[in-house]
Amino acid sequence: MDSFHSTPTPSTLVIIAFPLLLVFLFFFLWISKSNPTNINNGKLAPEAGGAWPIIGHLRLLRGPQPPHRSLGNMAEKYGRMFTIKLGVHRALVVSS
């Protein structure tokens, strides 16, 4: 007796699953880009000047004074909250 239910082969699973995955990723990216409840609403802390393209502000933190003194001097110049680049990554500095 032949059965109408056969187990799907791996190739048919890939043919079905791959487009579904692409559609899911498309909608996820679309929803995350068009989310109107963005917390920062485009307002970012100011970035300290003097960053080099690849190393960022790391050269300022290795000077003759300790890093906390350098960051304190930058806080006096840029305010209590500012961002610096540590390599290619941004870091938020909050000074009290």
C-alpha atoms as an extended CHARMM CRD file, in Angstrom:
* protein
*
        96  EXT
         1         1  MET       CA              0.0000000000        0.0000000000        0.0000000000  PROA      1               0.0000000000
         2         2  ASP       CA              1.4500000000        3.3360000000       -1.0640000000  PROA      2               0.0000000000
         3         3  SER       CA              1.5120000000        6.1190000000        1.4060000000  PROA      3               0.0000000000
         4         4  PHE       CA              0.6820000000        9.6550000000        0.3680000000  PROA      4               0.0000000000
         5         5  HSD       CA              2.9010000000       11.0670000000        3.0850000000  PROA      5               0.0000000000
         6         6  SER       CA              6.5440000000       10.8170000000        2.2600000000  PROA      6               0.0000000000
         7         7  THR       CA              9.3520000000       12.4070000000        4.1730000000  PROA      7               0.0000000000
         8         8  PRO       CA             10.7780000000       15.4580000000        2.4280000000  PROA      8               0.0000000000
         9         9  THR       CA             14.3190000000       15.2660000000        1.1860000000  PROA      9               0.0000000000
        10        10  PRO       CA             16.8960000000       17.7570000000        2.3980000000  PROA      10              0.0000000000
        11        11  SER       CA             16.9500000000       19.5220000000       -0.9570000000  PROA      11              0.0000000000
        12        12  THR       CA             13.2130000000       20.2470000000       -0.8160000000  PROA      12              0.0000000000
        13        13  LEU       CA             13.6090000000       21.5540000000        2.7170000000  PROA      13              0.0000000000
        14        14  VAL       CA             16.2950000000       23.9610000000        1.5130000000  PROA      14              0.0000000000
        15        15  ILE       CA             14.1150000000       25.0660000000       -1.4040000000  PROA      15              0.0000000000
        16        16  ILE       CA             11.2650000000       25.8410000000        0.9960000000  PROA      16              0.0000000000
        17        17  ALA       CA             13.2400000000       27.1690000000        3.9850000000  PROA      17              0.0000000000
        18        18  PHE       CA             15.6420000000       29.5140000000        2.1900000000  PROA      18              0.0000000000
        19        19  PRO       CA             13.0090000000       31.8550000000        0.6680000000  PROA      19              0.0000000000
        20        20  LEU       CA             11.1210000000       31.8980000000        3.9630000000  PROA      20              0.0000000000
        21        21  LEU       CA             14.3100000000       32.8900000000        5.7540000000  PROA      21              0.0000000000
        22        22  LEU       CA             14.9330000000       35.6890000000        3.2520000000  PROA      22              0.0000000000
        23        23  VAL       CA             11.3860000000       37.0070000000        3.6620000000  PROA      23              0.0000000000
        24        24  PHE       CA             11.7490000000       36.9140000000        7.4630000000  PROA      24              0.0000000000
        25        25  LEU       CA             15.0620000000       38.8090000000        7.3420000000  PROA      25              0.0000000000
        26        26  PHE       CA             13.6130000000       41.3870000000        4.9240000000  PROA      26              0.0000000000
        27        27  PHE       CA             10.6480000000       42.1060000000        7.1910000000  PROA      27              0.0000000000
        28        28  PHE       CA             12.8370000000       42.1970000000       10.3010000000  PROA      28              0.0000000000
        29        29  LEU       CA             15.1660000000       44.7700000000        8.7360000000  PROA      29              0.0000000000
        30        30  TRP       CA             12.2520000000       46.7680000000        7.3430000000  PROA      30              0.0000000000
        31        31  ILE       CA             10.4790000000       46.9080000000       10.7110000000  PROA      31              0.0000000000
        32        32  SER       CA             13.6700000000       47.7960000000       12.6100000000  PROA      32              0.0000000000
        33        33  LYS       CA             14.4650000000       50.6460000000       10.1860000000  PROA      33              0.0000000000
        34        34  SER       CA             10.9600000000       52.1080000000       10.2220000000  PROA      34              0.0000000000
        35        35  ASN       CA             10.3640000000       51.8740000000       13.9620000000  PROA      35              0.0000000000
        36        36  PRO       CA              8.8660000000       55.2710000000       14.9440000000  PROA      36              0.0000000000
        37        37  THR       CA              9.5360000000       54.7370000000       18.6530000000  PROA      37              0.0000000000
        38        38  ASN       CA             13.2760000000       55.2430000000       18.3210000000  PROA      38              0.0000000000
        39        39  ILE       CA             14.5500000000       56.2260000000       21.7610000000  PROA      39              0.0000000000
        40        40  ASN       CA             17.2530000000       58.7220000000       20.8120000000  PROA      40              0.0000000000
        41        41  ASN       CA             15.3490000000       60.2860000000       17.8660000000  PROA      41              0.0000000000
        42        42  GLY       CA             18.6320000000       61.0440000000       16.1150000000  PROA      42              0.0000000000
        43        43  LYS       CA             20.1370000000       62.9340000000       19.0620000000  PROA      43              0.0000000000
        44        44  LEU       CA             23.6260000000       61.7490000000       19.8400000000  PROA      44              0.0000000000
        45        45  ALA       CA             26.1620000000       62.9630000000       22.3490000000  PROA      45              0.0000000000
        46        46  PRO       CA             28.8110000000       65.1850000000       20.7480000000  PROA      46              0.0000000000
        47        47  GLU       CA             31.9530000000       63.4750000000       19.5460000000  PROA      47              0.0000000000
        48        48  ALA       CA             35.2790000000       64.7670000000       20.7870000000  PROA      48              0.0000000000
        49        49  GLY       CA             37.5110000000       66.1190000000       18.0640000000  PROA      49              0.0000000000
        50        50  GLY       CA             40.9890000000       64.9140000000       17.2290000000  PROA      50              0.0000000000
        51        51  ALA       CA             40.2370000000       61.2860000000       16.3410000000  PROA      51              0.0000000000
        52        52  TRP       CA             42.5120000000       59.6110000000       13.8270000000  PROA      52              0.0000000000
        53        53  PRO       CA             40.8800000000       57.4520000000       11.1230000000  PROA      53              0.0000000000
        54        54  ILE       CA             41.7810000000       53.9630000000       12.3610000000  PROA      54              0.0000000000
        55        55  ILE       CA             42.9830000000       54.3210000000       15.9380000000  PROA      55              0.0000000000
        56        56  GLY       CA             40.5070000000       57.0050000000       16.9960000000  PROA      56              0.0000000000
        57        57  HSD       CA             41.3070000000       58.6850000000       20.3100000000  PROA      57              0.0000000000
        58        58  LEU       CA             43.5850000000       55.9230000000       21.6100000000  PROA      58              0.0000000000
        59        59  ARG       CA             46.6480000000       58.1310000000       21.1020000000  PROA      59              0.0000000000
        60        60  LEU       CA             45.1970000000       60.6990000000       23.5070000000  PROA      60              0.0000000000
        61        61  LEU       CA             44.7770000000       58.0900000000       26.2350000000  PROA      61              0.0000000000
        62        62  ARG       CA             48.4030000000       56.9260000000       26.2070000000  PROA      62              0.0000000000
        63        63  GLY       CA             49.9970000000       60.3250000000       26.8860000000  PROA      63              0.0000000000
        64        64  PRO       CA             52.1550000000       61.3200000000       29.8450000000  PROA      64              0.0000000000
        65        65  GLN       CA             49.1210000000       61.6790000000       32.1340000000  PROA      65              0.0000000000
        66        66  PRO       CA             46.8080000000       58.8490000000       33.2070000000  PROA      66              0.0000000000
        67        67  PRO       CA             43.7510000000       58.1280000000       31.0120000000  PROA      67              0.0000000000
        68        68  HSD       CA             41.2750000000       59.3860000000       33.6240000000  PROA      68              0.0000000000
        69        69  ARG       CA             43.0220000000       62.7860000000       33.6070000000  PROA      69              0.0000000000
        70        70  SER       CA             42.8790000000       62.9380000000       29.8120000000  PROA      70              0.0000000000
        71        71  LEU       CA             39.1830000000       62.0660000000       29.8540000000  PROA      71              0.0000000000
        72        72  GLY       CA             38.6080000000       64.6810000000       32.5900000000  PROA      72              0.0000000000
        73        73  ASN       CA             40.2710000000       67.3530000000       30.4570000000  PROA      73              0.0000000000
        74        74  MET       CA             38.1280000000       66.3280000000       27.5110000000  PROA      74              0.0000000000
        75        75  ALA       CA             35.0280000000       66.5370000000       29.7350000000  PROA      75              0.0000000000
        76        76  GLU       CA             35.9100000000       70.1160000000       30.6110000000  PROA      76              0.0000000000
        77        77  LYS       CA             36.1540000000       70.9310000000       26.9260000000  PROA      77              0.0000000000
        78        78  TYR       CA             33.1830000000       68.9240000000       25.4960000000  PROA      78              0.0000000000
        79        79  GLY       CA             30.8010000000       68.6930000000       28.4570000000  PROA      79              0.0000000000
        80        80  ARG       CA             29.6440000000       66.0090000000       30.8630000000  PROA      80              0.0000000000
        81        81  MET       CA             28.6220000000       63.5330000000       28.1400000000  PROA      81              0.0000000000
        82        82  PHE       CA             30.5510000000       62.9790000000       24.9270000000  PROA      82              0.0000000000
        83        83  THR       CA             31.6480000000       60.1430000000       22.6980000000  PROA      83              0.0000000000
        84        84  ILE       CA             35.1300000000       59.0850000000       21.7440000000  PROA      84              0.0000000000
        85        85  LYS       CA             36.3620000000       56.5180000000       19.2630000000  PROA      85              0.0000000000
        86        86  LEU       CA             38.3180000000       53.6120000000       20.6550000000  PROA      86              0.0000000000
        87        87  GLY       CA             39.6870000000       52.1870000000       17.4610000000  PROA      87              0.0000000000
        88        88  VAL       CA             36.6900000000       52.0210000000       15.1550000000  PROA      88              0.0000000000
        89        89  HSD       CA             34.1470000000       51.6620000000       17.9850000000  PROA      89              0.0000000000
        90        90  ARG       CA             32.3600000000       54.5390000000       19.6950000000  PROA      90              0.0000000000
        91        91  ALA       CA             32.3390000000       54.8250000000       23.4590000000  PROA      91              0.0000000000
        92        92  LEU       CA             30.1620000000       57.1080000000       25.5640000000  PROA      92              0.0000000000
        93        93  VAL       CA             31.9930000000       58.9630000000       28.3250000000  PROA      93              0.0000000000
        94        94  VAL       CA             29.9310000000       60.2830000000       31.2360000000  PROA      94              0.0000000000
        95        95  SER       CA             31.6860000000       62.5300000000       33.7190000000  PROA      95              0.0000000000
        96        96  SER       CA             30.3230000000       63.5160000000       37.1000000000  PROA      96              0.0000000000
